[in-house]
C-alpha cells in the first residue's frame, strides 16, 4: 500500500511544545537570610506568590518557610561525611 494514499487518514502531528521554564532557582536549600526575608515580607502581608517572584524563590519554598515559621534551617539528615581517612 502506498504511504501517500493513507497520509490523509493520519492525524496531524502535534505542534512542538516549548520546554517548561526552569524553576526560579536551582534546587538548593534556602539560606537563613532568605528564610528571614520570607518571614519578614509575609509579616507585611505579602502573598506567597509576590514573595516568590520578588526573591526569585519557588512558591513551595515560600509556603514551607511560612508554615514552619523557622528562619534557621534544620541540619542535614544523615551521617556526616568523613573528613579524613583513618
N, CA, C and O atoms as CSV, one atom per row, in Angstrom:
chain,resi,resn,atom,element,x,y,z
A,1,UNK,N,N,0.852,-1.178,0.000
A,1,UNK,CA,C,0.000,0.000,0.000
A,1,UNK,C,C,0.896,1.237,0.000
A,1,UNK,O,O,1.918,1.284,0.684
A,2,UNK,N,N,0.507,2.194,-0.748
A,2,UNK,CA,C,1.283,3.419,-0.897
A,2,UNK,C,C,1.084,4.315,0.330
A,2,UNK,O,O,-0.050,4.540,0.753
A,3,UNK,N,N,2.170,4.823,0.899
A,3,UNK,CA,C,2.074,5.682,2.084
A,3,UNK,C,C,1.361,6.989,1.782
A,3,UNK,O,O,0.677,7.537,2.647
A,4,UNK,N,N,1.512,7.488,0.579
A,4,UNK,CA,C,0.838,8.737,0.231
A,4,UNK,C,C,-0.675,8.567,0.179
A,4,UNK,O,O,-1.420,9.526,0.380
A,5,UNK,N,N,-1.127,7.342,-0.090
A,5,UNK,CA,C,-2.562,7.091,-0.152
A,5,UNK,C,C,-3.191,7.140,1.239
A,5,UNK,O,O,-4.344,7.548,1.378
A,6,UNK,N,N,-2.452,6.730,2.268
A,6,UNK,CA,C,-3.025,6.735,3.620
A,6,UNK,C,C,-2.670,8.001,4.390
A,6,UNK,O,O,-3.171,8.210,5.495
A,7,UNK,N,N,-1.824,8.838,3.830
A,7,UNK,CA,C,-1.414,10.064,4.518
A,7,UNK,C,C,-2.587,10.946,4.912
A,7,UNK,O,O,-2.560,11.504,6.009
A,8,UNK,N,N,-3.633,11.110,4.072
A,8,UNK,CA,C,-4.755,11.949,4.503
A,8,UNK,C,C,-5.506,11.376,5.699
A,8,UNK,O,O,-6.207,12.111,6.393
A,9,UNK,N,N,-5.371,10.079,5.949
A,9,UNK,CA,C,-6.082,9.449,7.059
A,9,UNK,C,C,-5.360,9.647,8.393
A,9,UNK,O,O,-5.967,9.519,9.456
A,10,UNK,N,N,-4.074,9.957,8.332
A,10,UNK,CA,C,-3.299,10.120,9.560
A,10,UNK,C,C,-3.565,11.486,10.182
A,10,UNK,O,O,-3.739,12.474,9.469
A,11,UNK,N,N,-3.597,11.542,11.515
A,11,UNK,CA,C,-3.817,12.841,12.163
A,11,UNK,C,C,-2.599,13.739,11.985
A,11,UNK,O,O,-1.484,13.273,11.751
A,12,UNK,N,N,-2.843,15.021,12.100
A,12,UNK,CA,C,-1.760,15.999,12.004
A,12,UNK,C,C,-0.807,15.799,13.180
A,12,UNK,O,O,-1.256,15.534,14.295
A,13,UNK,N,N,0.488,15.921,12.950
A,13,UNK,CA,C,1.407,15.821,14.092
A,13,UNK,C,C,1.202,17.008,15.022
A,13,UNK,O,O,0.909,18.113,14.565
A,14,UNK,N,N,1.354,16.785,16.332
A,14,UNK,CA,C,1.155,17.899,17.272
A,14,UNK,C,C,2.239,18.955,17.091
A,14,UNK,O,O,3.355,18.672,16.655
A,15,UNK,N,N,1.869,20.171,17.440
A,15,UNK,CA,C,2.830,21.272,17.386
A,15,UNK,C,C,3.924,21.005,18.418
A,15,UNK,O,O,3.630,20.515,19.509
A,16,UNK,N,N,5.173,21.315,18.094
A,16,UNK,CA,C,6.228,21.106,19.098
A,16,UNK,C,C,5.998,22.009,20.301
A,16,UNK,O,O,5.691,23.194,20.168
A,17,UNK,N,N,6.153,21.425,21.458
A,17,UNK,CA,C,5.954,22.179,22.699
A,17,UNK,C,C,7.245,22.873,23.096
A,17,UNK,O,O,8.347,22.388,22.841
A,18,UNK,N,N,7.072,24.014,23.723
A,18,UNK,CA,C,8.239,24.699,24.272
A,18,UNK,C,C,8.633,23.991,25.559
A,18,UNK,O,O,7.759,23.523,26.290
A,19,UNK,N,N,9.922,23.900,25.855
A,19,UNK,CA,C,10.323,23.247,27.099
A,19,UNK,C,C,9.801,24.035,28.293
A,19,UNK,O,O,9.698,25.260,28.231
A,20,UNK,N,N,9.469,23.337,29.384
A,20,UNK,CA,C,8.976,24.059,30.562
A,20,UNK,C,C,10.054,24.977,31.107
A,20,UNK,O,O,11.249,24.711,30.979
A,21,UNK,N,N,9.609,26.057,31.715
A,21,UNK,CA,C,10.563,27.001,32.293
A,21,UNK,C,C,11.230,26.369,33.507
A,21,UNK,O,O,10.567,25.697,34.297
A,22,UNK,N,N,12.527,26.576,33.663
A,22,UNK,CA,C,13.193,26.030,34.838
A,22,UNK,C,C,12.706,26.760,36.086
A,22,UNK,O,O,12.193,27.875,35.992
A,23,UNK,N,N,12.864,26.136,37.257
A,23,UNK,CA,C,12.460,26.821,38.482
A,23,UNK,C,C,13.228,28.127,38.644
A,23,UNK,O,O,14.276,28.330,38.029
A,24,UNK,N,N,12.694,28.996,39.473
A,24,UNK,CA,C,13.308,30.307,39.668
A,24,UNK,C,C,14.755,30.178,40.147
A,24,UNK,O,O,15.618,30.960,39.748
A,25,UNK,N,N,15.009,29.204,40.990
A,25,UNK,CA,C,16.369,28.968,41.458
A,25,UNK,C,C,16.675,27.487,41.305
A,25,UNK,O,O,15.757,26.667,41.303
A,26,UNK,N,N,17.927,27.136,41.179
A,26,UNK,CA,C,18.266,25.716,41.150
A,26,UNK,C,C,17.842,25.061,42.456
A,26,UNK,O,O,17.669,25.732,43.473
A,27,UNK,N,N,17.678,23.751,42.418
A,27,UNK,CA,C,17.264,23.061,43.630
A,27,UNK,C,C,18.388,23.125,44.651
A,27,UNK,O,O,19.397,22.431,44.532
A,28,UNK,N,N,18.199,23.955,45.638
A,28,UNK,CA,C,19.163,24.095,46.717
A,28,UNK,C,C,18.399,24.529,47.953
A,28,UNK,O,O,17.252,24.969,47.868
A,29,UNK,N,N,19.032,24.405,49.077
A,29,UNK,CA,C,18.375,24.811,50.317
A,29,UNK,C,C,18.403,26.324,50.449
A,29,UNK,O,O,19.338,26.988,50.002
A,30,UNK,N,N,17.357,26.853,51.070
A,30,UNK,CA,C,17.297,28.295,51.289
A,30,UNK,C,C,18.257,28.671,52.411
A,30,UNK,O,O,18.447,27.909,53.359
A,31,UNK,N,N,18.851,29.829,52.297
A,31,UNK,CA,C,19.760,30.298,53.342
A,31,UNK,C,C,18.952,30.886,54.499
A,31,UNK,O,O,17.752,31.136,54.380
A,32,UNK,N,N,19.632,31.095,55.603
A,32,UNK,CA,C,18.983,31.692,56.771
A,32,UNK,C,C,18.453,33.077,56.426
A,32,UNK,O,O,17.357,33.446,56.847
A,33,UNK,N,N,19.223,33.840,55.665
A,33,UNK,CA,C,18.800,35.194,55.287
A,33,UNK,C,C,17.574,35.169,54.378
A,33,UNK,O,O,16.688,36.014,54.507
A,34,UNK,N,N,17.518,34.202,53.458
A,34,UNK,CA,C,16.343,34.094,52.593
A,34,UNK,C,C,15.101,33.762,53.410
A,34,UNK,O,O,14.034,34.333,53.183
A,35,UNK,N,N,15.237,32.840,54.361
A,35,UNK,CA,C,14.095,32.474,55.207
A,35,UNK,C,C,13.647,33.662,56.053
A,35,UNK,O,O,12.452,33.898,56.229
A,36,UNK,N,N,14.622,34.405,56.574
A,36,UNK,CA,C,14.298,35.598,57.357
A,36,UNK,C,C,13.535,36.610,56.511
A,36,UNK,O,O,12.544,37.181,56.966
A,37,UNK,N,N,13.996,36.833,55.279
A,37,UNK,CA,C,13.325,37.772,54.379
A,37,UNK,C,C,11.905,37.318,54.058
A,37,UNK,O,O,10.986,38.135,53.996
A,38,UNK,N,N,11.729,36.014,53.855
A,38,UNK,CA,C,10.392,35.480,53.563
A,38,UNK,C,C,9.450,35.772,54.720
A,38,UNK,O,O,8.336,36.253,54.514
A,39,UNK,N,N,9.898,35.481,55.942
A,39,UNK,CA,C,9.041,35.699,57.110
A,39,UNK,C,C,8.766,37.186,57.329
A,39,UNK,O,O,7.672,37.560,57.751
A,40,UNK,N,N,9.746,38.025,57.047
A,40,UNK,CA,C,9.561,39.467,57.189
A,40,UNK,C,C,8.506,39.970,56.201
A,40,UNK,O,O,7.596,40.705,56.585
A,41,UNK,N,N,8.626,39.577,54.935
A,41,UNK,CA,C,7.664,40.022,53.917
A,41,UNK,C,C,6.271,39.457,54.185
A,41,UNK,O,O,5.270,40.132,53.946
A,42,UNK,N,N,6.207,38.236,54.676
A,42,UNK,CA,C,4.898,37.646,54.991
A,42,UNK,C,C,4.251,38.416,56.137
A,42,UNK,O,O,3.034,38.596,56.159
A,43,UNK,N,N,5.068,38.872,57.091
A,43,UNK,CA,C,4.561,39.688,58.191
A,43,UNK,C,C,4.026,41.031,57.719
A,43,UNK,O,O,3.212,41.656,58.399
A,44,UNK,N,N,4.487,41.476,56.547
A,44,UNK,CA,C,3.994,42.724,55.950
A,44,UNK,C,C,2.811,42.468,55.017
A,44,UNK,O,O,2.455,43.325,54.208
A,45,UNK,N,N,2.209,41.293,55.135
A,45,UNK,CA,C,1.018,40.884,54.371
A,45,UNK,C,C,1.272,40.706,52.878
A,45,UNK,O,O,0.365,40.915,52.073
A,46,UNK,N,N,2.481,40.328,52.497
A,46,UNK,CA,C,2.753,39.981,51.105
A,46,UNK,C,C,2.206,38.577,50.860
A,46,UNK,O,O,2.187,37.754,51.775
A,47,UNK,N,N,1.767,38.302,49.651
A,47,UNK,CA,C,1.281,36.960,49.305
A,47,UNK,C,C,2.472,36.054,49.009
A,47,UNK,O,O,3.573,36.528,48.729
A,48,UNK,N,N,2.235,34.734,49.074
A,48,UNK,CA,C,3.287,33.778,48.740
A,48,UNK,C,C,3.792,34.035,47.321
A,48,UNK,O,O,4.997,34.006,47.069
A,49,UNK,N,N,2.868,34.284,46.402
A,49,UNK,CA,C,3.232,34.496,45.001
A,49,UNK,C,C,4.122,35.730,44.841
A,49,UNK,O,O,5.120,35.696,44.121
A,50,UNK,N,N,3.755,36.808,45.512
A,50,UNK,CA,C,4.524,38.051,45.405
A,50,UNK,C,C,5.920,37.878,46.009
A,50,UNK,O,O,6.903,38.371,45.455
A,51,UNK,N,N,6.007,37.183,47.134
A,51,UNK,CA,C,7.303,36.918,47.765
A,51,UNK,C,C,8.156,36.051,46.844
A,51,UNK,O,O,9.344,36.312,46.655
A,52,UNK,N,N,7.542,35.023,46.276
A,52,UNK,CA,C,8.239,34.113,45.379
A,52,UNK,C,C,8.845,34.850,44.192
A,52,UNK,O,O,10.002,34.620,43.838
A,53,UNK,N,N,8.075,35.725,43.585
A,53,UNK,CA,C,8.559,36.482,42.429
A,53,UNK,C,C,9.630,37.497,42.830
A,53,UNK,O,O,10.614,37.680,42.113
A,54,UNK,N,N,9.441,38.151,43.962
A,54,UNK,CA,C,10.377,39.192,44.403
A,54,UNK,C,C,11.746,38.613,44.763
A,54,UNK,O,O,12.777,39.174,44.391
A,55,UNK,N,N,11.755,37.496,45.484
A,55,UNK,CA,C,13.012,36.903,45.937
A,55,UNK,C,C,13.543,35.833,44.983
A,55,UNK,O,O,14.620,35.280,45.208
A,56,UNK,N,N,12.790,35.541,43.917
A,56,UNK,CA,C,13.155,34.509,42.945
A,56,UNK,C,C,13.379,33.162,43.624
A,56,UNK,O,O,14.404,32.506,43.433
A,57,UNK,N,N,12.391,32.772,44.422
A,57,UNK,CA,C,12.380,31.504,45.139
A,57,UNK,C,C,11.097,30.795,44.739
A,57,UNK,O,O,10.107,31.447,44.407
A,58,UNK,N,N,11.101,29.470,44.765
A,58,UNK,CA,C,9.895,28.747,44.381
A,58,UNK,C,C,8.750,29.059,45.343
A,58,UNK,O,O,8.961,29.362,46.517
A,59,UNK,N,N,7.545,28.976,44.813
A,59,UNK,CA,C,6.341,29.210,45.605
A,59,UNK,C,C,6.309,28.241,46.784
A,59,UNK,O,O,5.987,28.629,47.907
A,60,UNK,N,N,6.642,26.987,46.523
A,60,UNK,CA,C,6.589,25.966,47.564
A,60,UNK,C,C,7.609,26.247,48.673
A,60,UNK,O,O,7.339,25.987,49.845
A,61,UNK,N,N,8.775,26.775,48.306
A,61,UNK,CA,C,9.778,27.132,49.309
A,61,UNK,C,C,9.283,28.227,50.230
A,61,UNK,O,O,9.531,28.202,51.436
A,62,UNK,N,N,8.578,29.191,49.652
A,62,UNK,CA,C,7.994,30.278,50.446
A,62,UNK,C,C,6.908,29.719,51.359
A,62,UNK,O,O,6.854,30.045,52.545
A,63,UNK,N,N,6.049,28.878,50.802
A,63,UNK,CA,C,4.948,28.304,51.576
A,63,UNK,C,C,5.488,27.480,52.746
A,63,UNK,O,O,5.004,27.610,53.871
A,64,UNK,N,N,6.477,26.643,52.488
A,64,UNK,CA,C,7.053,25.790,53.523
A,64,UNK,C,C,7.648,26.632,54.649
A,64,UNK,O,O,7.434,26.340,55.826
A,65,UNK,N,N,8.387,27.666,54.294
A,65,UNK,CA,C,9.017,28.526,55.298
A,65,UNK,C,C,7.969,29.234,56.148
A,65,UNK,O,O,8.115,29.334,57.367
A,66,UNK,N,N,6.910,29.727,55.506
A,66,UNK,CA,C,5.867,30.443,56.247
A,66,UNK,C,C,5.087,29.510,57.165
A,66,UNK,O,O,4.720,29.901,58.274
A,67,UNK,N,N,4.832,28.296,56.724
A,67,UNK,CA,C,4.072,27.354,57.545
A,67,UNK,C,C,4.868,26.924,58.769
A,67,UNK,O,O,4.293,26.728,59.839
A,68,UNK,N,N,6.183,26.774,58.630
A,68,UNK,CA,C,7.004,26.331,59.753
A,68,UNK,C,C,7.486,27.480,60.624
A,68,UNK,O,O,7.860,27.271,61.778
A,69,UNK,N,N,7.478,28.692,60.079
A,69,UNK,CA,C,7.875,29.896,60.808
A,69,UNK,C,C,9.231,29.757,61.487
A,69,UNK,O,O,9.418,30.205,62.618
A,70,UNK,N,N,10.173,29.133,60.788
A,70,UNK,CA,C,11.518,28.950,61.328
A,70,UNK,C,C,12.504,29.597,60.367
A,70,UNK,O,O,12.572,29.224,59.196
A,71,UNK,N,N,13.264,30.564,60.858
A,71,UNK,CA,C,14.212,31.258,59.992
A,71,UNK,C,C,15.528,30.501,59.850
A,71,UNK,O,O,16.245,30.682,58.866
A,72,UNK,N,N,15.849,29.653,60.827
A,72,UNK,CA,C,17.101,28.902,60.729
A,72,UNK,C,C,16.807,27.515,60.170
A,72,UNK,O,O,15.937,26.815,60.687
A,73,UNK,N,N,17.518,27.110,59.123
A,73,UNK,CA,C,17.254,25.801,58.525
A,73,UNK,C,C,17.695,24.671,59.441
A,73,UNK,O,O,18.569,24.844,60.290
A,74,UNK,N,N,17.077,23.516,59.254
A,74,UNK,CA,C,17.457,22.341,60.031
A,74,UNK,C,C,18.781,21.800,59.520
A,74,UNK,O,O,19.169,22.040,58.377
A,75,UNK,N,N,19.466,21.065,60.388
A,75,UNK,CA,C,20.701,20.426,59.957
A,75,UNK,C,C,20.348,19.317,58.972
A,75,UNK,O,O,19.263,18.738,59.031
A,76,UNK,N,N,21.275,19.032,58.073
A,76,UNK,CA,C,21.062,17.983,57.091
A,76,UNK,C,C,20.943,16.635,57.794
A,76,UNK,O,O,21.675,16.348,58.741
A,77,UNK,N,N,20.015,15.818,57.319
A,77,UNK,CA,C,19.841,14.489,57.882
A,77,UNK,C,C,20.927,13.562,57.345
A,77,UNK,O,O,21.500,13.805,56.283
A,78,UNK,N,N,21.195,12.523,58.079
A,78,UNK,CA,C,22.149,11.526,57.602
A,78,UNK,C,C,23.484,11.609,58.311
A,78,UNK,O,O,23.758,12.513,59.101
A,79,UNK,N,N,24.283,10.640,57.996
A,79,UNK,CA,C,25.602,10.552,58.606
A,79,UNK,C,C,26.513,11.641,58.042
A,79,UNK,O,O,26.518,11.876,56.833
A,80,UNK,N,N,27.289,12.311,58.911
A,80,UNK,CA,C,28.200,13.340,58.396
A,80,UNK,C,C,29.292,12.710,57.528
A,80,UNK,O,O,29.683,11.563,57.744
A,81,UNK,N,N,29.772,13.465,56.556
A,81,UNK,CA,C,30.812,12.942,55.674
A,81,UNK,C,C,32.123,12.802,56.435
A,81,UNK,O,O,32.399,13.532,57.387
A,82,UNK,N,N,32.920,11.839,55.982
A,82,UNK,CA,C,34.211,11.594,56.618
A,82,UNK,C,C,35.208,12.611,56.076
A,82,UNK,O,O,35.370,12.729,54.861
A,83,UNK,N,N,35.871,13.341,56.952
A,83,UNK,CA,C,36.777,14.393,56.527
A,83,UNK,C,C,38.163,13.872,56.176
A,83,UNK,O,O,38.812,14.403,55.275
A,84,UNK,N,N,38.616,12.860,56.863
A,84,UNK,CA,C,39.945,12.316,56.575
A,84,UNK,C,C,39.896,10.798,56.681
A,84,UNK,O,O,39.056,10.231,57.380
A,85,UNK,N,N,40.809,10.163,55.978
A,85,UNK,CA,C,40.861,8.707,56.024
A,85,UNK,C,C,41.675,8.279,57.234
A,85,UNK,O,O,42.719,8.858,57.534
A,86,UNK,N,N,41.188,7.265,57.920
A,86,UNK,CA,C,41.894,6.768,59.103
A,86,UNK,C,C,42.567,5.455,58.810
A,86,UNK,O,O,43.212,4.881,59.688
